[in-house]
Amino acid sequence: MAKVDLDWGKLSFSYMKTDYRYISHWKNGAWDKGSLVTENTVTIAEGSTALHYGQQCFEGLKAYTRADGKIQLFRPDRNAARMNATADRMVMPHVPEEKFIDACMQVVKANEKWVPPHGTGATLYLRPWLVGVGDNIGVKPAPEYLFGVFCIPVGPYFKEGLKPVNFMTSDYDRAAPRGTGAAKVGGNYAASLMPHEEAVHKGFADCIYLDPATHTKIEEVGAANFFGITKAGAFVTPLSPSILPSITKYSLLQVAKDNFGMKTEERDVYIDRLDEFAEAGACGTAAVITPIGGIFHAGKLHVFHSESETGPVTRKLYDTLVGIQYGDLPAPAGWIRVVE
């Protein structure tokens, strides 16, 4: 299929209307069949719980063009499982895994001309979403729900290569100790806007959130998960019930262990013990890995491997996972779903 006439190498991570998106309606205890539509707006009741009480959630995943021209999704079953875990927390109906993946497949196939070619560094980003709708005004679960998926072509996150950036710790809390931190809900991201702006204003890429109970342990880096490579070569990432379970993080944990024989740990990461790490990074769907050059905390910048050069372990983890995502390297069983 002929591709859309775009300069794939200059795409940014920003919205672009594509041809089709998927939408399905839950009412009277069941989902309808769902369908592809061309309109990129949604009309909902003014009393919808998504508008007033934040009863909503979303996911993010990508489609990749392989060297042989086939298109593949990376671990969509994990996105489906995470959406349903969030749905439980927000008292919303599950989107069955097969329905979730089928919706993603339909959207990719219908927008095939928007899927960036192999070798451009660009991908097709998919945004599944689930919201409470219908006539309502009380604080209670919605009477109806909408599930949708849309897509946009996005460029490589790093325009100038994989380079470290600096972060600062924040006095703000991202989530409560037993709140919605582990759920992918919009409220978590709305709460992060002010701390992010503050960090950028001070010259940092973003802020690092410490645990809300004691402010002594690293939890998340902006909208991403933290990891560190110890001086002994172990892959360490924080463990907390208020951290979003990143699919990229768990993929890196497996790659570190299975591909490179590294020791892996999920445990407390204390902000005053950064000296144990030779390298550090943030991981998530958009960038895969953002190398951390340094962390500014308590009036002092702690530098890891370098402020200008990505560490060797971080580099090989990034190259390996990206290679798997694009189909250039073999993937563990069940990680890849080819779009047929």
ABEGO torsion letter per residue (X at the ends): XBBBBBBAAABBBBBBBBABBBBBBBBGGBBBAEBBBABABBBBBAABAAAAAGBBBBBBBBBBBBAAGBBBBBGAAAAAAAAAAAAAAAGBBBBBAAAAAAAAAAAAAAAAAABBBBGAGBBBBBBBBBBBBEBBABBBBBABBBBBBBBBBBBBABAAEBBBBBBBBBABBABBAABAAABBBAAAAAAAAAAAAAAAAAGBABBBBBBAAAGABBABBEABBBBBBBAAGBBBBBBBAABBBBAAAAAAAAAAAAAAGBBBBBBBBBAAAAAABABBBBBBAAAGBBBBABBBBGGBBBBBABAABBBAAAAAAAAAAAAAAAGABBBBBGABBBBX
